[in-house]
Amino acid sequence: MADKNDRTANSVPGAYYVDETCIGCELCVNTAPEVFAMNGDAKAYVKKQPAPEDLEDTRISMESCPVEAIGDDG
């Protein structure tokens, strides 16, 4: 389960986040590119909190993350 106190660098504030357990598989970036991006440490981060039209892809990213590094604190 993702830890809100261990967010990856560059993540914007808000309910959704990626933590440092990210393995850089890019699944979330490929699924919801409007929300996720990769940082210089090859870890995903939330570049923009999801708009209503992005919520389904964000949810799919969370459920598909192989290490459960995506969290929703909302």
URCOR-V607994 format. One record per residue. D_FIRST is the distance of its C-alpha to the first C-alpha in whole Angstrom. Layout:
((D_FIRST) (D_FIRST))
This chain:
((0) (4) (7) (10) (12) (11) (12) (14) (18) (20) (17) (19) (19) (17) (15) (13) (12) (10) (9) (11) (9) (11) (14) (16) (17) (18) (17) (16) (19) (21) (20) (20) (22) (23) (19) (18) (20) (20) (21) (23) (21) (20) (16) (16) (16) (16) (20) (21) (19) (20) (23) (24) (25) (22) (19) (19) (19) (16) (14) (15) (14) (10) (11) (13) (10) (11) (8) (5) (7) (8) (7) (10) (12) (15))
